Amino acid sequence: MPAKKLKAVLDEYNVKYITIKHSSAYTAQEVASKAHISGKEVAKTIIIKIEGKFAMAVLPASYQIDFKQLEQAFGTVKISLATEEEFKFMFPDCELGAMPPFGNLYDLEVYVAQTLAEDEMIAFNAGTHTEMIQMRYEDFARLVHPQVLKFSWKTVSMPGDPSERWEMDY
């Protein structure tokens, strides 16, 4: 069971959490919908490369990474999206693309979008496309020690306007 390692850590530190099982979902927005949780509270884990070194970017399901803003936070560092081919062997206990945002379990730095850090509760994939964990953000931060940065955009639709527009996360 992919979530076993994560649950063992949560239990070891006496973290209260709930496990939510849902039908298969492969995007964070699908997970949010199937679990009936706001897309802002569902954390998606994206593997990025910071000058060639892998790290986790964690942001709400309903948001996108602003790479320019992330690069500004690091100075002139080159940051890019890692491909599944590049990181598929890094998470042997997880289904591809369903890794939890616990970089400390995989020797990776974790960067969290400020908007996600403002939530009381977060939910995230527990290593599969059919199971997630919901817990207090405060407990997540205590265990993972992520660096909180502003680096995300939210897709919003205007009433009567079928086109998408992007809204910066300030």
C-alpha positions as CSV (number, residue, x, y, z in Angstrom):
1,M,0.0,0.0,0.0
2,P,1.7,3.3,-1.1
3,A,0.2,5.3,1.7
4,K,1.7,3.0,4.4
5,K,5.0,5.0,4.7
6,L,3.2,8.3,4.9
7,K,0.7,7.1,7.5
8,A,3.5,5.6,9.6
9,V,5.1,9.0,9.8
10,L,1.8,10.8,10.6
11,D,1.1,8.2,13.3
12,E,4.6,8.4,14.7
13,Y,4.1,12.2,15.2
14,N,0.5,11.8,16.5
15,V,-0.9,13.8,13.6
16,K,-4.7,13.6,13.2
17,Y,-5.7,12.9,9.6
18,I,-8.4,11.3,7.7
19,T,-8.1,9.0,4.7
20,I,-10.4,9.7,1.8
21,K,-10.9,7.0,-0.9
22,H,-12.3,8.0,-4.2
23,S,-12.7,6.7,-7.7
24,S,-9.6,7.0,-9.9
25,A,-8.6,10.6,-10.7
26,Y,-5.4,11.8,-12.4
27,T,-5.5,15.6,-12.0
28,A,-5.7,17.5,-8.7
29,Q,-8.9,19.2,-9.9
30,E,-10.5,15.8,-10.5
31,V,-9.4,14.6,-7.1
32,A,-10.9,17.7,-5.5
33,S,-14.2,17.1,-7.3
34,K,-14.4,13.4,-6.5
35,A,-13.6,14.0,-2.9
36,H,-16.0,17.0,-2.6
37,I,-13.2,19.3,-1.4
38,S,-12.5,22.8,-2.6
39,G,-9.8,23.0,-5.2
40,K,-8.0,25.5,-3.1
41,E,-7.6,23.0,-0.2
42,V,-6.4,20.1,-2.4
43,A,-2.6,20.3,-2.7
44,K,-1.0,19.2,-5.9
45,T,2.6,18.2,-5.9
46,I,4.6,19.2,-9.0
47,I,8.2,18.1,-9.4
48,I,10.4,21.0,-10.6
49,K,14.1,21.4,-11.3
50,I,16.0,24.3,-9.8
51,E,19.3,24.5,-11.8
52,G,19.0,20.8,-12.4
53,K,18.2,19.8,-8.8
54,F,14.8,18.2,-8.2
55,A,12.4,19.8,-5.7
56,M,8.6,19.8,-5.0
57,A,6.4,22.7,-5.7
58,V,3.1,22.4,-3.8
59,L,0.1,24.5,-4.6
60,P,-3.7,24.4,-4.7
61,A,-5.3,22.2,-7.4
62,S,-7.1,25.3,-8.8
63,Y,-3.8,27.2,-9.3
64,Q,-0.8,27.1,-11.7
65,I,2.9,27.7,-11.2
66,D,4.2,31.1,-12.2
67,F,7.8,30.1,-13.1
68,K,8.9,33.7,-13.6
69,Q,7.7,34.6,-10.0
70,L,9.4,31.4,-8.7
71,E,12.7,32.3,-10.5
72,Q,12.5,35.8,-9.0
73,A,12.2,34.3,-5.5
74,F,15.5,32.4,-6.2
75,G,17.3,35.3,-8.0
76,T,18.3,34.4,-11.5
77,V,18.0,30.7,-11.0
78,K,16.7,28.6,-13.9
79,I,13.6,26.7,-12.9
80,S,11.7,24.2,-15.0
81,L,9.1,21.5,-14.9
82,A,10.5,18.0,-14.5
83,T,9.2,15.3,-16.8
84,E,7.6,12.1,-15.5
85,E,10.4,10.2,-17.3
86,E,12.9,12.2,-15.2
87,F,11.3,11.6,-11.8
88,K,9.4,8.3,-12.1
89,F,12.0,6.3,-10.2
90,M,12.2,8.8,-7.3
91,F,9.0,7.6,-5.7
92,P,9.1,3.8,-5.8
93,D,6.2,3.5,-3.3
94,C,3.9,5.8,-5.2
95,E,1.9,5.6,-8.4
96,L,3.3,8.0,-11.0
97,G,2.0,11.5,-10.4
98,A,0.3,10.6,-7.1
99,M,3.2,11.4,-4.7
100,P,2.4,13.2,-1.5
101,P,3.9,16.6,-0.8
102,F,6.3,15.2,1.8
103,G,9.6,15.9,0.1
104,N,11.4,15.1,3.4
105,L,10.5,11.4,2.8
106,Y,12.3,11.5,-0.6
107,D,15.2,13.9,0.2
108,L,13.6,16.8,-1.7
109,E,13.2,20.4,-0.8
110,V,9.5,21.5,-0.6
111,Y,8.2,24.9,-1.7
112,V,4.6,25.8,-0.9
113,A,2.5,28.5,-2.6
114,Q,1.5,31.1,0.0
115,T,-2.1,30.7,-0.9
116,L,-2.1,27.1,0.2
117,A,-0.3,27.9,3.5
118,E,-3.2,30.2,4.3
119,D,-5.6,27.2,4.5
120,E,-6.5,25.6,7.8
121,M,-6.8,22.1,6.2
122,I,-5.1,20.6,3.2
123,A,-5.7,17.3,1.3
124,F,-3.3,15.5,-1.0
125,N,-2.7,12.3,-2.9
126,A,-1.5,9.6,-0.6
127,G,0.6,7.8,-3.2
128,T,-2.2,6.5,-5.3
129,H,-4.8,7.9,-7.7
130,T,-7.6,6.6,-5.5
131,E,-6.7,7.7,-2.0
132,M,-5.9,11.0,-0.3
133,I,-5.1,12.3,3.1
134,Q,-6.7,15.4,4.7
135,M,-5.0,17.1,7.6
136,R,-4.3,20.4,9.2
137,Y,-1.8,22.6,7.3
138,E,-0.1,23.5,10.5
139,D,0.8,19.8,11.1
140,F,2.0,19.4,7.5
141,A,4.3,22.5,7.9
142,R,5.6,21.1,11.3
143,L,6.6,17.8,9.7
144,V,7.8,19.0,6.3
145,H,9.3,22.4,7.0
146,P,8.5,23.8,3.5
147,Q,9.6,27.2,2.3
148,V,6.5,29.3,1.6
149,L,6.7,31.5,-1.5
150,K,4.4,33.4,-3.8
151,F,4.5,31.6,-7.1
152,S,1.0,30.7,-8.3
153,W,-1.8,31.9,-10.5
154,K,-5.5,30.9,-10.4
155,T,-7.7,30.3,-13.3
156,V,-11.0,32.2,-13.0
157,S,-14.0,32.7,-15.2
158,M,-16.0,35.9,-15.4
159,P,-19.8,35.6,-15.3
160,G,-21.0,35.4,-18.9
161,D,-17.5,35.1,-20.2
162,P,-16.6,31.5,-21.3
163,S,-12.9,32.4,-21.8
164,E,-10.4,31.9,-19.0
165,R,-8.2,34.5,-17.5
166,W,-5.4,34.3,-15.0
167,E,-5.4,36.0,-11.7
168,M,-2.1,36.5,-9.8
169,D,-1.9,35.1,-6.3
170,Y,-0.9,38.1,-4.2
